[in-house]
Amino acid sequence: MSLWSQPRTPRSPVTPGALAPDAGMRRAAVGREPAPRPGRIPRKGDGVAAEQMDYLFADDRPAPEPTPGPAPRPKPGGIGTHPVVEILSSSEKAGMDDDAVRELLADRLCRLLPELPPSGRDKVTALALRALEQLARDHVTKVRAALASAIKDIACAPPEVVNTLARDVERSVAEPVLHYCATLTDNDLLSVIAARGESWALSAIARRHRVSGAVSAAIADTGDPEATGILLDNSGAAIPDATLERLVEHAVERREWQGKLARRPGLPRRLALRLACFVDRSLLETLRSRPDFDDETVEDIVTATRRRVDWVEERDPNERPEHRAVRLHRMGLLDEIAIGDALSWEEMGFVRAALALRAGVAPVAVDGIIASRNARAVTSLAWRAGLSMRAAMQIQARAANIPPRSMLNARQGTDYPLTPPDMMRTLALYGVEG
């Protein structure tokens, strides 16, 4: 028996000769409309009679007055005239091949879900679940989208149904379930993240009211900038410290993340100080004015702010940046902090001269490496100059303008990802020997 079928009144006998020779199917007698069949492809002009849809639309219809006499005996099987049975029966009579009927059916079944027994062994519950599972695999997108919209806020939504919808190829179907549905477990979400790389799917998960640390780490590990930015803005997302540390390192080139990190609740002190090394003055003020930092942290941030301002105010307008680098080098002050301050003010002439002086490399070779936008070469130059891998990442992003996806990242957060022999061979390609 079909899922949508209920016991029907026997049809009239078939008129002899009414069967088409090639159809092989039973038809009603001549003069009667053929009964709608589940799965039939609708023809143009198909419609649904209003009286057949009466039950589906009449939400607040008063109950009929009881008729005198003994109460009707329940039908065999124990499900009687349960609303689920009536909805399915009415929908079949209206023609289940009509898209609008199936959309309405999805909505009505979802409304009844909280009232059904939780066990799928109950006949009525099992019938409703089978109906929802079929709707979740419907060939018409708008029917599946209607089901997703109706089921996304229901706490007792069947896991099989919501998992099918969450993995749907259509955005209009999967997105609302990924964003709102509380039935999806962390394992479900991690499976979706691993299986699909669409930015809209990752962003929908990142917007959830609550996002666990494991799910947050998985989203950040995809490297999707939009979804990660949404995650940083979501105060309900628990982001592990190790993940936050990686994001702070990548914020050197992802400037759109810097403000989000500066305002992120619960930002660890060491990461706030790390941000203060490369963000602009407005974000330094944001960090300094955070109410959750202690006096020591605020003082360290103020020191970074003051140093950044002093770098500009102490600059002699008649002194070229390259000459300033030579002067600081002779004074023993051409350190990583000075290079970082110059990068923050985009003084690239100073940075190139500083790299040449610290690495003992001809300026023309430094210019060639920077202009090449080769992440391995720029990283090797920073290593030869005695700078940290963190400084190397800043130089890649700001001096060489290497795109984020092409940058060479630190190993374990701080270490150089290349071996010294590898870096020496890379520099030799640009004429740097020894």
HUBELPE-V355300 format. One record per residue. PHI is phi in whole degrees, -180 to 180 (* if undefined). Layout:
PHI, PHI
This chain:
*, -65, -57, -87, -82, -130, -56, -117, -70, -57, -79, -68, -58, -74, -71, -58, 88, -81, -82, -71, -63, -110, -83, 69, -130, -78, -122, -72, -63, -60, 104, -116, -72, -67, -69, -64, -118, -60, 85, -68, -72, -67, -95, -61, 101, -60, -144, -124, -67, -60, -66, -75, -94, -57, -67, -66, -90, -87, -71, -109, -69, -64, -68, -68, -65, -66, -91, -61, 113, -67, -65, -65, -78, -65, -71, -58, 104, 83, -101, 50, -111, -60, -52, -61, -65, -66, -63, -64, -65, -64, -67, -67, -64, -75, 106, -68, -83, -89, -58, -63, -66, -70, -62, -68, -61, -59, -64, -68, -66, -65, -65, -84, -54, -63, -93, -87, -59, -68, -78, -73, -76, -65, -61, -68, -61, -61, -64, -65, -65, -63, -65, -66, -64, -68, -65, -66, -111, -59, -76, -100, -61, -69, -71, -64, -65, -64, -65, -61, -65, -79, -96, -63, -101, -95, -67, -99, -60, -63, -57, -63, -71, -68, -68, -63, -67, -64, -100, -65, -75, -89, -62, -64, -92, -77, -59, -63, -71, -63, -78, -110, -67, -79, -70, -66, -87, -59, -63, -62, -66, -63, -66, -66, -61, -71, -89, -134, -110, -63, -61, -66, -69, -64, -66, -63, -67, -65, -87, -57, -58, -132, -128, -72, -62, -66, -69, -60, -63, -66, -65, -63, -69, -70, 78, -74, -68, -68, -64, -67, -63, -64, -61, -65, -79, -87, -69, -88, -95, -88, -109, -59, -60, -64, -69, -59, -63, -64, -68, -63, -62, -75, -67, -57, -98, -96, -65, -69, -87, -62, -66, -64, -69, -63, -99, -65, -61, 73, -65, -60, -57, -63, -77, -63, -68, -65, -61, -63, -76, -139, -79, -79, -64, -64, -77, -61, -67, -62, -64, -65, -91, -65, -77, -92, -96, -78, -62, -66, -64, -61, -64, -64, -68, -62, -61, -64, -64, -64, -64, -64, -70, -62, -58, -82, -69, -88, -75, -82, -62, -90, -101, -68, -55, -65, -69, -65, -63, -64, -63, -66, -66, -68, -86, 75, -111, -86, -105, -64, -66, -63, -65, -63, -64, -65, -63, -66, -97, 57, -91, -73, -62, -63, -63, -64, -66, -64, -65, -64, -69, -73, -89, 66, -123, -63, -55, -65, -69, -62, -60, -66, -68, -64, -69, -70, 56, -92, -61, -66, -68, -64, -63, -64, -65, -63, -62, -64, -79, 78, -96, -77, -66, -63, -65, -63, -68, -63, -67, -57, -74, -97, -87, -94, 53, -79, -60, -53, -72, -100, -71, -94, -94, -68, -93, 56, 87, -135, -88, -71, -82, -112, -82, -53, -61, -62, -70, -66, -66, -66, -65, -62, -66, -108, 84, -97, -111, 78
